[in-house]
Amino acid sequence: MPVSAILGRAPAPMRSLLGGSVDPVRFNYFGIRVGDDGDWALQRELNLKVLDPHTPIDGPVHVHFDLDVLDPRDFPYVAYPDGGLGVEAALALLGCISRQADVVGLTVTEFAPADEDQARDGGGVIARICEAVVES
């Protein structure tokens, strides 16, 4: 799981490939709905918080965006379509974060298009996600 890796819990063979870890106090989830037992155990163990979208954000921020958080009616190009966040709401949240904080990194994961048309359509949404972070 990427969260455990950035929090310094990567498997031993990967640790030498990664930079410093993120202090769990500086980590916030937003829109987490699906996880396995390990995900929930890590969240409890490290007391990982869920971002209140009305709380100001400061400092350097890395945004990790799992596309499966999106509502499958807006973005069906994922393997596990369990999300409920609309694309426009996600773009607004990312723009807000970008305006308040110094975004130093962005990862976008979970893209699983079934064909070239889905790749093109989904890629357009991903481009909008990137633009929301960069241009705000």
N, C-alpha and C positions, 0 to 999 in steps of 0.2 A: 504494500500500500504506500503510495507516495507520501502521505502524511507522516507515517512512522519514519520514513527515510529522512525527510527534512527536519524532523524533530530529533535526529541522532540515533534512531533505532533501525537503521538499515542493516541488512545481513552483512556479516563480517567481510566477505569478499568485495562488497560494494563500497565500504566506508572509505577506503583510500582514494576512491574516485570522486568523492563528494567534498564540497567545501564545508565550512562550519555549519553547525546545526542552528535551527531557529529556537529561541527560548519559548517554551510552551505558553508563557504569559503573553507573548506577542502574537500568538496564533488564534485565529477565530474561524469557526465554520460559519457558513451561511447556507441554508437550504438542505442540510443533511437530513435525509429521510431513510436511506437504505444503507445497510452495512451488515457485515457478518459479526460473529461473536468477538473476533479480534479487534474490529473497528470500535465496537462499543466498549470493550475492556480498556483499550488505549484511551478513549475519550474520558472514561471514569478515572483511570489511574492518574492521568496528567491533568485532570480537571479542565479539559479543553472547553472553551466557551463558544457559544453561538453568537455571531455578530448581530447586534441590534442595529438595523439599518438607519436608525435615527441618532446613533452615537457618533460623534466626530471621530475621524481617523487621522492619525498623524504619523510622521516618520516614514522611513522606507517600507514599502509594501510589495510583496510578491503575491500575485493573484494566481491561484490554481483553480481552473474552471473545468469541472466535469460536465460535459454536455448532457449527460443523462439526468441532470437536475431540471432540464427544460421540459416543458409540457410536450408530450409526444404529438399533440395536435399541431403544435408550432414547429417541432423539430423531431421527426420520427427516425432520424438517421443514427440511431444508437442500438446497441445490442440489448440493453435493459431499459426499456422506455417506462420508467417509474416516476419521472419528475412531474412537477406541477407548476414550475415557474415559467411564466410567459416570456417570450423573447424580448418584448419591449420592456418589461419589468427588469429583466436581467441587464439589458443595455442601460437602463436608467441607473441601476445600482452600480454598475461598473463605471459609468460616467461620474457618479457622485464620489466614488472612491478615488478616481483619478483626479478630480478637482481638489480634493482635500489632502491627498497624500502624494508622496513621491513614489510612483509605481516604478519599481526597479526590475520587475520580471513578470512574465505571464506565461503560464502553461495552459494548454487546452487539450483535454483528453476525452476519450470514449467515443470518438467519431467512428461509426461503422456503417458507411453507406453500402447498399446492396448492388449498386450499379453506377455507371457514369453519370446518369441524370441526377441521382441522389447525391453523388459526390459534388457535382456542380452546384446544386441547390443548397446543400448543407455547407459547402465551402463559402457560399455567399453570406450565410449567417455567421460563420466563423470570422470572415473578413469584417463584418460589422462589429463583432465582439472585440476584435483587435483594435479597430478604429475607436470604439468607445473608450478604450483604455489609453490609447495614444493621443487622441485629439482633444480630449477634454481639458 
